[in-house]
Amino acid sequence: MILALFFTRGISLERWLETGLFAREKLVYEAHLANGNLRKVYWLTYGTNDADWANQLKSENRLHPDIDVFPMSRFFRGKWGPLIYSFIIPLIHSKHLRKAHILKTNQMDGSWTAVISKILYKKPLIVRTGYVLSVFLQKELKSTFRPKLYELVERVAYRFADIGIVSSQQAEEYISSKYGFSREKTKVIYNFTDNELFYPRNCKKYENRIVFVGRLCEQKNLFNLIEAVTKTHLTLDIYGGGKLQDELECWANKLNARVNFMGVVSNNDLPEILNRYRYYILPSLYEGMPKTLLEAMACGLLCIGTNVDGIKEVIEDEYNGFLAQGTDASNIHIAMNRAISERSSKKFGISAVRTIRNKFTLSQIIKREHAIFDHLTC
């Protein structure tokens, strides 16, 4: 069986490598190949150098030999090139798309490429999303044009999808009510952790430090987090990069906050890093199904999050972590203090690990996706 995966519009294999996502994102497809669920996987990407990157990775045994990468031609470089390319991918790569047995999207942006391919080649289509794009855009943008545009994209994608895969119960409820997409065709498959990498390790812990891992963007609510940290004795270590880094550094300096900006790290390096800490925090304004939270819980950290969609689906307050009842600095500070003052912090780590192993493992995701593949091709 051959699966064709359509990368998010504008995203490349090279970008996955730069952002440290490659090590995690490849795991599902390599596991399917290793288990014999798939014979071949096609990655249709937007990187002009991705074929070279794939060859190098394969020569270093960092990419499965049966993952074939089809890059974007240099002709489409430029501001509008990737958008134009997204509409003609089904024609440029028709030879391989005809061979594929199943089509799958990685996110909603660019899903029209997979829809066009389904129409042309009569292949079953899985529309997979990690979050509801139109909802995120409504929260991020002042303009209503792009959210409305992507509502149309989502409506079309689910009109042609044979199966919709979402990463949370809230997303399932939304697309069912918003687009009338059958719940029988919707599968909630949570994001996963690699339990061979992310697990509690016996090592020396930082006593007075707390860690955040993620993009430095408005969604993550880091200005309020930095302000909250100033009211504690903790030092905040921030791993990740993004457009707000300079502003956040200025804000931390202004408040005289104890904050270290540690930069972007590969997902393979995260288990060792996370295991040095006792506390992890995710103060987001909203989430889909946050992978770094799952990974921190898998390592047995005492995790603190805001009581918003995505996070509250994972953290059960005072069972496997702590929830701030608001996203402002004051409520974040209160939640941090509750966690710090908890003398039995180890029990929360044990509960967090149990939560992950019960619901968020790679083997569970592989099993559920394999069942979908068999259903679509039987």
Beta strands, then each sheet from edge to edge (+ up, - down):
strand 1: 2-6
strand 2: 40-44
strand 3: 67-70
strand 4: 102-105
strand 5: 125-128
strand 6: 163-166
strand 7: 186-188
strand 8: 209-213
strand 9: 235-239
strand 10: 259-263
strand 11: 279-282
strand 12: 302-306
strand 13: 321-324
sheet 1: 3+ 2+ 1+ 4+ 5+ 6+ 7+
sheet 2: 10+ 9+ 8+ 11+ 12+ 13+
end
